[in-house]
Amino acid sequence: MFCSWCGGETTGDDEAHERCRARLAMVDPPRYCPECARRMVVQVDPMGWTARCSRHGESSSAARAQR
């Protein structure tokens, strides 16, 4: 797995990405696909954001809010 904010590889107890997780939990959209670490196309608008990976499809702030 890869970090959605910085694109770095993550491990089970990886404290190096604690700041990344905090940013993603606030408002920031992911920048890298968590499955393949490819840079995603991100669109931010007043209602939220969408992020699209060329291999794994699209995710959005609406989908994250439902989790």
C-alpha positions in Angstrom: 0.0 0.0 0.0 1.0 3.6 -0.6 0.3 6.9 1.2 -2.4 8.9 -0.5 -0.8 12.2 0.4 2.9 11.8 -0.4 2.9 8.6 -2.5 5.5 6.8 -0.2 5.2 3.2 0.6 3.4 2.5 3.9 3.8 -0.3 6.4 1.6 -1.5 9.2 2.8 0.8 12.0 4.3 3.5 9.9 4.6 6.7 12.1 6.3 8.5 9.2 2.9 9.0 7.6 1.1 10.2 10.7 1.2 13.8 9.4 -0.1 12.7 6.0 -3.0 10.9 7.6 -3.8 14.0 9.7 -3.9 16.2 6.5 -6.1 13.8 4.7 -8.5 13.5 7.6 -9.0 17.3 7.7 -9.8 18.5 4.2 -7.0 17.8 1.8 -7.7 15.4 -1.1 -5.4 12.5 -1.7 -2.7 13.2 -4.3 -1.5 9.6 -5.0 -3.4 6.4 -5.5 -3.2 4.2 -2.4 -3.1 1.1 -4.6 -0.4 1.9 -7.1 1.2 5.3 -6.0 0.4 6.9 -9.3 -0.2 10.7 -9.2 -4.0 11.3 -9.4 -5.9 14.0 -11.2 -7.6 16.0 -8.5 -10.4 18.5 -8.8 -11.5 20.6 -5.8 -14.7 22.6 -5.8 -16.8 24.3 -3.1 -18.8 21.1 -2.5 -15.7 18.8 -2.1 -13.2 17.0 -4.3 -12.7 14.2 -6.8 -9.5 12.3 -7.4 -9.0 10.0 -10.4 -6.4 7.3 -10.9 -5.8 6.2 -14.5 -5.8 2.6 -13.4 -8.1 2.4 -10.4 -10.8 4.9 -11.1 -12.3 7.8 -9.2 -12.8 8.5 -5.5 -14.5 11.6 -4.0 -15.0 13.4 -0.7 -18.6 12.2 -0.8 -17.5 8.6 -0.8 -15.1 9.1 2.1 -17.8 10.8 4.1 -20.0 7.7 3.8 -17.3 5.4 5.3 
